[in-house]
Amino acid sequence: MKYKHCAKCGQIKPATEFNKRYSGLQPYCRECNRKYPRERQEQADSHFNLVVLPNGVRAFILKKEYKNA
């Protein structure tokens, strides 16, 4: 059985825990691939406000506490 190191969580897991990629296997395991979008969304929710403009366009506005950080 082949093993691979996950670049995100740092664990060594069986190669079957990684999705295929055109050049081999992806650098992150399947578990980390599932967590990553949720983490990014949570970060975006805490830093930005969603504003819908009159023409229907959605825009993200940086919250005041992060503007001069």
N, C-alpha and C positions, 0 to 999 in steps of 0.2 A: 504494500500500500504506500502511496506517495503522500508526503506531507508538505505543507506550505505555511509560511509565516504571514499573518495578516498585518498589513501596514498600518491599520487603524487601531486595533485593540492589542496588538503585539503578541497574540497567542499563536502557537503552532497547532494547526488543525489539519485533518485529512483533506486531500485535494478535492474530494467530493463536496466539501463545504464552500467551495468557490465557484462562481459562475464562469462560464467560458467567455473568452474574448478572442478577437481575431488573431492575436499573437500569443495565445496561450490561455492563462487564467487571469481573472481580475485581481488587483492588488488587495482588495478588501473582501473579507468573508461575507457570506450571505446575511448573517445576523447584523453585521456592521452596515451593510448596504441598506437594510431595512431601517436602522436607527438614524442614519445620516439625514435623510430628508426631514424627519420629525425634529431633529435637533436644529436644523437650519430654520425651519418654520417657527419654532419656539423663539429662536434668537431674533428673527425678523419681527415677530409679534411684540417682543419686548422693546425693540428699538424704533419701530416705525408705526405710524398711524395710517390706515387705509382711508383715502378720500376719494369719493366719486364726484367727478367734475360735472357741470351742467350738460356737457355734450355726451355724457355716459362713459368717459374715459376714467379708468381707475388709476390712481397715483398713490405712491407711498411717500409720506412726509416724515422726515426724521424728527423724533421727539426732542423737545427743548433740552432735556438733560444730557443729550448726546451731541448736540451741535458744536460745542466748543471743547470737546474732550480731546 
